C-alpha cells in the first residue's frame, strides 16, 4: 500500500501527457499502414 501513497497526481498527469505525445509522434512519423486509418499499431479511424 505504501507504493500507492508515493504516486502523486502530477506523476499521473505527466504519464498521460507523455503517452499522448508519443502517440501523436508515432501517428505523424510512421506510415499509414502502421499508424493511421486502419493501422495495425495505432488505428486512427476507418480506412477509406
Buried (B, 14 or more C-beta within 10 A) or exposed (E): EEEEEEEEEEEEEEEEEEEEEEBEEBBEEBEEEEBBEEBEEEEEEEEE
